[in-house]
Amino acid sequence: MAENITKKVILCSIYKKGEEDSCNISLNELEKLSETADCECVARLTQCRETPDVKTVLGKGKIDELSELCKSLEPELIIFDCELTPSQIRNIESAVDFDIFVIDRSMLILDIFANHARTSEGRLQVELAQLKYVCPRLIGKGKQLSRQGGTASSGSVGARGPGETKLEIDRRRIHEKINYLENEIKKVEQNRKQMRSQRDKSGIPKIGIVGYTNAGKSTLLNYLTGAGILAENKLFATLDPTTRQFITPNGTKLLFTDTVGFIRNLPHHLIKSFKSTLDEAVYSDVLLVVIDASDSEFVSQSNVTIDLLESLGASEKPVVYVFNKCDECTDENSLIEMKRIASESGAEVVFISAKTGAGCSKLVETIEKIVNEGKKHVILFIPPEDGAITGLIYKEADSVNIEYLPDGIRCECVVDNKLYPKIKKYIQEEK
């Protein structure tokens, strides 16, 4: 198997006065994203300015500096930590003049998603997001795609030249492909709705694992359920949601779903394309917000997660803040900040290491306490002629213990508010 070839990249960004620290934090993240895409950052170029240059984002002096860096370092790629317009891409590539590709943060994230999508659903979602992002950015480049002067209504002969026609053909084909992909995704969404409906009928509580990318969500699911999904120290190592059943030591059944990771400035088209996947958080009964306690930016990262959950309409769900990688956290200030969040959040907070399993039993107890709120421990006596009700009890109740007696069936179990009315007439004792 051939090894991945590392590409050399230069990262570029602008920042307003007083925002240099946040610029560096964002560039650090952009560098991690580029490493995930098998790229090596060989230089960074930043400029303090209130607004981006309309033509090239960076000012002329910085563009000249970028050109010199490209001459000496010979990178294959320039990545801007902001969204670029088609004309800005063209102008920067022309100014650098070394046949180097220029992309923005969104393009990089889309490329990573394309490389990491494994299921047919994931590939459909990524391709749709890419096409929606690329379509308005199609630009004429070179003689083949050069635009002709004038318009068809101006009377100029050949006003609608071959370049413009080629662009229109490309756009039409992309729109046709977008329509096809949207129809395919609707079919996938229907299948996902049916799967959710089946899980709803089972009555088993659904636990959504959400959080910033690389916070340890997949590692946590693997530790609890033995799911065996890919868990690497990379951004967006896993994209496709995975659901696994887990039975607590007390016999409570839970369904854990690992969801796609969040990140700052997640491309809008990607959110729309992955809506059916992200909806796993919306339809969960409890959300585990996993936070990388070893990352110095864990506060801002958790805020990104909460903001995105609010935009999805999942902010009202019961939440457990799960501070992961606590075994790697040695910064005392971070520990103090985590304790402050724990005391002020009002939500349940658990400190764990998904890698070693430390604190995971406490996490399970916390989840069990939340999902069992409102549940009742009952003892039933079921007449022989109503014995079929035991099938429903086995399916929807927890901690079921059934004893067959000569005159009927004695059953001890834990029931929720949905099941309680169905078995109420058989109740002998409520604990």
C-alpha positions as CSV (number, residue, x, y, z in Angstrom):
1,M,0.0,0.0,0.0
2,A,1.4,3.3,-1.1
3,E,2.2,5.9,1.6
4,N,0.4,9.2,1.6
5,I,2.6,12.0,0.1
6,T,2.8,15.0,2.4
7,K,2.1,18.3,0.7
8,K,3.8,21.6,1.8
9,V,1.4,24.3,2.7
10,I,1.4,28.0,3.7
11,L,-1.3,29.2,6.1
12,C,-2.6,32.8,5.8
13,S,-4.9,34.9,7.9
14,I,-5.9,38.5,8.8
15,Y,-6.9,39.7,12.2
16,K,-8.3,42.9,13.7
17,K,-6.3,45.0,16.3
18,G,-6.3,43.2,19.6
19,E,-7.4,39.9,18.2
20,E,-3.9,38.4,17.4
21,D,-4.3,35.6,20.1
22,S,-7.6,34.4,18.7
23,C,-6.1,34.5,15.2
24,N,-3.2,32.3,16.4
25,I,-5.6,29.8,18.0
26,S,-7.6,29.6,14.8
27,L,-4.4,29.0,12.8
28,N,-3.3,26.3,15.2
29,E,-6.6,24.5,14.5
30,L,-6.1,25.1,10.8
31,E,-2.7,23.5,11.0
32,K,-4.2,20.5,12.7
33,L,-6.8,20.3,9.9
34,S,-4.0,20.5,7.3
35,E,-2.1,17.7,9.1
36,T,-5.3,15.6,9.0
37,A,-5.3,16.2,5.2
38,D,-1.6,14.9,5.0
39,C,-0.2,18.4,4.6
40,E,2.8,20.0,6.4
41,C,2.7,23.6,7.3
42,V,6.0,25.3,6.3
43,A,5.1,28.9,7.0
44,R,2.4,31.2,8.4
45,L,1.6,34.6,7.1
46,T,-0.7,37.0,9.1
47,Q,-1.6,40.7,8.8
48,C,-3.4,43.0,11.1
49,R,-6.1,44.9,9.2
50,E,-9.7,45.9,10.0
51,T,-11.1,44.6,6.7
52,P,-9.8,42.1,4.1
53,D,-8.5,43.5,0.8
54,V,-11.3,43.1,-1.7
55,K,-9.0,41.7,-4.3
56,T,-6.5,39.5,-2.4
57,V,-7.6,39.5,1.3
58,L,-4.0,40.4,2.3
59,G,-2.5,43.8,1.4
60,K,-0.1,44.3,-1.5
61,G,3.0,44.2,0.7
62,K,1.9,40.9,2.3
63,I,1.0,39.4,-1.1
64,D,4.6,40.3,-2.3
65,E,5.9,38.6,0.9
66,L,3.7,35.5,0.2
67,S,5.1,35.4,-3.3
68,E,8.7,35.4,-2.0
69,L,7.8,32.6,0.5
70,C,6.4,30.5,-2.3
71,K,9.6,31.1,-4.3
72,S,11.8,29.9,-1.4
73,L,9.7,27.2,0.2
74,E,8.0,25.8,-3.0
75,P,4.7,24.8,-1.4
76,E,1.9,23.0,-3.3
77,L,-0.9,24.8,-1.5
78,I,-1.9,28.1,0.2
79,I,-4.7,27.9,2.7
80,F,-6.6,31.0,3.9
81,D,-8.3,30.8,7.3
82,C,-11.4,32.6,6.0
83,E,-13.9,32.1,3.1
84,L,-12.6,33.3,-0.3
85,T,-14.5,34.5,-3.3
86,P,-13.8,33.1,-6.7
87,S,-12.1,36.4,-7.8
88,Q,-10.0,36.4,-4.7
89,I,-8.7,32.9,-5.4
90,R,-7.9,33.9,-9.0
91,N,-6.2,37.1,-8.0
92,I,-4.1,35.5,-5.3
93,E,-3.0,32.7,-7.6
94,S,-2.1,35.2,-10.3
95,A,-0.2,37.4,-7.8
96,V,1.8,34.5,-6.5
97,D,2.5,33.3,-10.1
98,F,4.0,29.9,-9.2
99,D,1.1,27.6,-10.3
100,I,0.2,27.0,-6.6
101,F,-3.4,26.2,-5.7
102,V,-5.2,28.5,-3.2
103,I,-8.1,27.2,-1.1
104,D,-9.9,28.4,2.0
105,R,-10.8,26.7,5.4
106,S,-14.1,25.5,4.2
107,M,-12.6,23.8,1.1
108,L,-10.1,22.0,3.4
109,I,-12.8,20.7,5.7
110,L,-14.8,19.5,2.8
111,D,-11.8,17.7,1.4
112,I,-11.1,16.0,4.8
113,F,-14.8,14.9,5.0
114,A,-14.5,13.5,1.4
115,N,-11.5,11.4,2.4
116,H,-13.0,10.1,5.7
117,A,-16.5,9.3,4.6
118,R,-16.9,5.5,4.6
119,T,-20.6,4.8,4.2
120,S,-22.7,5.5,1.0
121,E,-24.7,8.0,3.1
122,G,-21.6,9.8,4.2
123,R,-20.2,10.0,0.6
124,L,-23.6,11.4,-0.7
125,Q,-23.6,14.0,2.0
126,V,-20.1,15.1,1.4
127,E,-20.4,15.2,-2.4
128,L,-23.5,17.3,-2.1
129,A,-21.8,19.8,0.2
130,Q,-18.8,20.0,-2.1
131,L,-20.9,20.7,-5.2
132,K,-23.0,23.3,-3.4
133,Y,-19.8,25.1,-2.3
134,V,-18.0,24.8,-5.6
135,C,-20.9,25.7,-8.0
136,P,-21.0,29.4,-7.3
137,R,-17.2,29.5,-7.3
138,L,-16.7,28.2,-10.9
139,I,-14.5,30.7,-12.7
140,G,-13.1,31.0,-16.2
141,K,-9.4,30.2,-16.2
142,G,-7.1,30.2,-19.2
143,K,-8.0,30.4,-22.9
144,Q,-10.4,27.5,-22.8
145,L,-12.6,29.2,-20.2
146,S,-11.9,32.8,-21.1
147,R,-15.0,35.1,-21.1
148,Q,-15.9,37.1,-24.2
149,G,-16.8,40.8,-24.0
150,G,-20.3,42.2,-24.4
151,T,-23.7,40.5,-23.9
152,A,-26.1,38.7,-26.2
153,S,-28.5,41.7,-26.1
154,S,-25.8,44.2,-27.1
155,G,-25.8,42.9,-30.7
156,S,-22.1,42.0,-30.5
157,V,-21.3,39.0,-32.8
158,G,-20.1,36.1,-30.7
159,A,-20.9,37.9,-27.5
160,R,-21.6,34.6,-25.8
161,G,-18.3,33.0,-26.4
162,P,-17.1,29.4,-25.9
163,G,-15.7,30.1,-22.5
164,E,-19.0,31.4,-21.1
165,T,-20.8,28.5,-22.7
166,K,-18.4,26.0,-21.1
167,L,-19.1,27.6,-17.7
168,E,-22.8,27.4,-18.2
169,I,-22.5,23.7,-19.2
170,D,-20.5,23.0,-16.1
171,R,-23.0,24.7,-13.9
172,R,-25.9,23.0,-15.5
173,R,-24.3,19.6,-15.0
174,I,-23.5,20.4,-11.4
175,H,-27.1,21.5,-10.7
176,E,-28.3,18.3,-12.2
177,K,-26.0,16.3,-10.0
178,I,-27.1,18.4,-6.9
179,N,-30.7,17.5,-7.7
180,Y,-29.9,13.8,-8.0
181,L,-27.9,13.8,-4.8
182,E,-30.6,15.6,-2.9
183,N,-33.2,13.0,-4.0
184,E,-30.8,10.2,-3.0
185,I,-30.3,11.8,0.4
186,K,-34.1,12.1,0.9
187,K,-34.3,8.3,0.5
188,V,-31.5,7.9,3.0
189,E,-33.3,10.3,5.4
190,Q,-36.4,8.2,5.1
191,N,-34.5,5.0,6.0
192,R,-32.9,6.8,9.0
193,K,-36.4,7.9,10.1
194,Q,-37.6,4.3,10.0
195,M,-34.6,3.2,12.1
196,R,-35.3,6.0,14.6
197,S,-39.0,4.9,14.7
198,Q,-37.9,1.4,15.5
199,R,-35.6,2.6,18.3
200,D,-38.5,4.7,19.6
201,K,-40.8,1.7,19.7
202,S,-38.2,-0.2,21.6
203,G,-38.5,2.3,24.5
204,I,-34.7,2.1,25.1
205,P,-33.3,5.5,26.1
206,K,-31.2,7.1,23.3
207,I,-27.9,8.7,24.4
208,G,-26.2,11.1,21.9
209,I,-22.5,11.5,22.1
210,V,-21.6,15.0,20.8
211,G,-18.7,17.4,21.1
212,Y,-15.8,19.0,19.4
213,T,-13.8,17.0,16.9
214,N,-11.1,14.8,18.5
215,A,-12.6,15.2,22.0
216,G,-12.7,11.4,22.3
217,K,-16.3,10.5,21.4
218,S,-15.5,7.4,19.4
219,T,-13.0,6.2,22.1
220,L,-15.8,6.6,24.7
221,L,-18.2,4.6,22.6
222,N,-15.6,1.9,22.0
223,Y,-14.8,1.6,25.8
224,L,-18.5,1.4,26.8
225,T,-19.8,-0.9,24.1
226,G,-16.8,-2.5,22.3
227,A,-18.1,-0.9,19.1
228,G,-14.6,-1.2,17.4
229,I,-15.0,2.0,15.4
230,L,-11.9,4.0,14.2
231,A,-10.6,6.3,17.0
232,E,-7.5,8.3,16.0
233,N,-5.8,11.4,17.4
234,K,-7.0,13.3,14.3
235,L,-9.7,15.8,13.5
236,F,-12.8,14.2,12.0
237,A,-11.3,10.7,12.1
238,T,-14.9,9.3,12.0
239,L,-17.9,10.9,10.3
240,D,-20.5,8.2,10.1
241,P,-22.8,7.9,13.1
242,T,-22.7,4.6,14.9
243,T,-25.3,3.3,17.4
244,R,-24.6,0.5,19.9
245,Q,-26.7,-1.0,22.7
246,F,-25.2,-1.0,26.3
247,I,-26.7,-2.7,29.4
248,T,-25.7,-1.1,32.7
249,P,-24.7,-3.3,35.7
250,N,-28.2,-2.6,37.0
251,G,-29.8,-4.0,33.9
252,T,-30.9,-0.7,32.2
253,K,-30.7,-0.8,28.5
254,L,-29.2,2.3,26.7
255,L,-28.6,3.1,23.0
256,F,-25.4,5.2,22.5
257,T,-24.9,7.0,19.2
258,D,-21.5,8.6,18.3
259,T,-22.1,11.7,16.1
260,V,-19.9,13.7,13.7
261,G,-17.6,16.1,15.5
262,F,-18.1,19.9,15.6
263,I,-15.6,22.6,14.8
264,R,-15.4,26.4,14.5
265,N,-16.8,27.8,11.2
266,L,-18.2,24.4,10.1
267,P,-19.3,25.1,6.5
268,H,-23.0,25.9,6.2
269,H,-23.5,23.5,3.2
270,L,-21.9,20.7,5.3
271,I,-24.4,21.3,8.1
272,K,-27.3,21.2,5.7
273,S,-26.0,18.1,3.9
274,F,-25.3,16.3,7.2
275,K,-28.7,17.3,8.7
276,S,-30.0,13.7,8.9
277,T,-26.8,12.7,10.7
278,L,-26.8,15.7,13.0
279,D,-30.4,15.1,13.8
280,E,-29.3,12.0,15.8
281,A,-28.5,14.7,18.5
282,V,-32.0,16.2,18.2
283,Y,-33.7,12.8,18.7
284,S,-31.6,11.7,21.6
285,D,-33.1,11.5,25.1
286,V,-29.8,12.6,26.8
287,L,-26.8,14.4,25.3
288,L,-23.2,13.7,26.4
289,V,-21.2,16.8,25.6
290,V,-17.7,15.4,25.5
291,I,-14.9,18.0,26.1
292,D,-11.2,17.5,25.7
293,A,-9.9,18.6,29.2
294,S,-6.3,18.4,28.0
295,D,-6.9,21.1,25.3
296,S,-6.2,24.7,26.5
297,E,-9.1,25.8,24.3
298,F,-11.7,23.5,25.9
299,V,-13.9,26.4,27.0
300,S,-14.3,28.0,23.5
301,Q,-14.6,24.5,22.0
302,S,-17.5,23.6,24.3
303,N,-19.2,26.9,23.5
304,V,-19.0,26.0,19.8
305,T,-20.7,22.7,20.5
306,I,-23.5,24.3,22.6
307,D,-24.1,27.0,19.9
308,L,-24.4,24.3,17.2
309,L,-26.7,22.2,19.3
310,E,-28.9,25.3,19.8
311,S,-29.0,25.9,16.0
312,L,-30.1,22.3,15.6
313,G,-32.9,22.7,18.1
314,A,-31.4,20.3,20.6
315,S,-30.5,22.7,23.4
316,E,-33.4,21.7,25.7
317,K,-32.2,18.1,26.1
318,P,-30.8,16.8,29.4
319,V,-27.1,17.3,29.2
320,V,-24.1,15.7,30.9
321,Y,-20.8,17.5,30.5
322,V,-18.1,14.8,30.1
323,F,-14.6,16.2,30.6
324,N,-12.5,13.6,28.9
325,K,-8.7,13.0,28.8
326,C,-8.4,14.2,32.5
327,D,-5.4,11.9,32.9
328,E,-3.6,14.2,30.4
329,C,-4.6,17.4,32.0
330,T,-1.9,18.8,34.3
331,D,-2.7,22.5,34.1
332,E,-4.1,23.6,37.5
333,N,-5.9,26.6,36.0
334,S,-7.7,24.4,33.6
335,L,-8.8,22.1,36.5
336,I,-10.1,25.2,38.4
337,E,-12.0,26.3,35.3
338,M,-13.5,22.9,34.8
339,K,-14.7,22.9,38.5
340,R,-16.2,26.4,37.9
341,I,-18.1,25.2,34.9
342,A,-19.3,22.2,36.9
343,S,-20.6,24.4,39.7
344,E,-22.3,27.0,37.5
345,S,-23.7,24.9,34.7
346,G,-26.5,23.3,36.6
347,A,-26.1,20.2,34.5
348,E,-24.5,16.9,35.5
349,V,-20.7,16.9,35.1
350,V,-18.4,13.9,35.1
351,F,-14.6,13.7,34.7
352,I,-13.3,10.7,32.8
353,S,-10.6,9.1,30.7
354,A,-12.2,7.2,27.9
355,K,-8.8,5.7,27.1
356,T,-8.2,4.1,30.5
357,G,-11.9,3.9,31.6
358,A,-11.3,6.0,34.7
359,G,-14.6,7.7,35.7
360,C,-16.7,5.8,33.2
361,S,-18.6,3.9,35.8
362,K,-19.6,7.2,37.4
363,L,-20.7,8.4,34.0
364,V,-22.9,5.3,33.5
365,E,-24.5,5.9,37.0
366,T,-25.2,9.5,36.1
367,I,-26.9,8.6,32.8
368,E,-28.8,5.9,34.5
369,K,-30.1,8.3,37.1
370,I,-31.3,10.7,34.4
371,V,-33.1,8.2,32.3
372,N,-34.7,6.5,35.3
373,E,-36.2,9.7,36.6
374,G,-40.0,9.2,36.6
375,K,-39.6,5.5,36.3
376,K,-41.3,3.2,38.9
377,H,-40.2,-0.1,40.4
378,V,-43.4,-2.3,40.5
379,I,-44.4,-5.8,41.3
380,L,-47.2,-7.2,39.1
381,F,-49.4,-10.2,39.3
382,I,-50.7,-11.3,35.8
383,P,-53.5,-13.8,35.3
384,P,-52.7,-16.8,33.0
385,E,-55.1,-15.6,30.4
386,D,-53.2,-12.3,30.1
387,G,-49.8,-13.9,29.9
388,A,-49.1,-12.3,26.4
389,I,-48.5,-9.0,28.2
390,T,-45.1,-10.4,29.4
391,G,-43.8,-9.9,25.8
392,L,-44.4,-6.2,26.1
393,I,-42.9,-6.1,29.5
394,Y,-39.7,-7.9,28.3
395,K,-39.5,-5.4,25.4
396,E,-40.1,-2.1,27.2
397,A,-39.3,-2.6,30.9
398,D,-36.0,-2.7,32.7
399,S,-34.6,-5.1,35.3
400,V,-37.4,-7.7,34.5
401,N,-37.7,-10.7,36.8
402,I,-40.6,-13.0,36.1
403,E,-41.7,-16.0,38.2
404,Y,-44.4,-18.4,36.9
405,L,-46.7,-19.6,39.6
406,P,-49.6,-22.1,39.5
407,D,-52.3,-19.4,39.6
408,G,-50.5,-16.7,37.5
409,I,-47.3,-14.8,36.8
410,R,-45.4,-12.7,39.3
411,C,-43.3,-10.0,37.7
412,E,-40.9,-7.4,39.2
413,C,-39.6,-4.7,36.9
414,V,-38.9,-1.0,36.3
415,V,-41.4,0.8,34.0
416,D,-41.4,4.3,32.5
417,N,-44.4,6.6,31.9
418,K,-45.2,5.1,28.5
419,L,-45.5,1.5,29.8
420,Y,-47.0,2.3,33.2
421,P,-50.7,2.8,32.0
422,K,-50.5,-0.4,30.0
423,I,-49.7,-2.6,33.1
424,K,-51.3,-0.5,35.8
425,K,-54.2,-2.9,36.4
426,Y,-51.7,-5.7,37.3
427,I,-49.8,-3.7,39.9
428,Q,-49.7,-5.3,43.4
429,E,-46.9,-3.1,44.9
430,E,-45.1,0.1,43.9
431,K,-41.7,0.9,45.3
